[in-house]
Amino acid sequence: SATLHSPDRTAPGPYRWDPALDPHALARALGPGHTVLVRRHPRVTGSVPAGPGVLDVSHHPGAAGLLLIADILVTDYAGLMFDFALTGRPMLFHTYDLEHYRDTVRGFCLDFETRAPGPLLVTTDEVAQALRDTGTTAARHADAYESFRRDYCDLDDGGAAARVADRLLADAE
């Protein structure tokens, strides 16, 4: 299975990769047959050190393909959560700096603490435990997930591009 870890940047401007969530500890905890795909934010410099079960996919062109192959997303506050919600697959949120991000960095466009479509986890161990028991974790957050999809993904029904094209063609006539 594949876990995509794709955190947001938590400071302005370029900064070096300094993971609060240890992808190598996750890979060790999950064992063989599980790969942690790490996608750094484009403004984050440096690289993810190679290791068993960890693959740096930061230079993969675009995130869409990675979302398709990931069985689960681990992020913090990245807008990628809205795209991944379309897959219906589970999300975990590594929110070790929630108060700082909310109060100092950028804040949120939604009440993240009550509306997040998955658990808010603080430590690498908590994330690893949730990944080991994804089914139970997803079941506990199923109502929040569906509410999130209903409120933020309601127009993404597979026909949005056709509606845009129809509108553009109608306006051109």
Secondary structure by P-SEA (a helix, b strand, c coil): cbbbbbbcccccccccccccccaaaaaaaacccbbbbbbcccccccccccccccccccccccaaaaaaaccbbbbccccaaaaaaaacbbbbbbccaaaaaacccccccccccccccccccccaaaaaaaaacaaaaaaaaaaaaaaaaacccccccccaaaaaaaaaaaaac
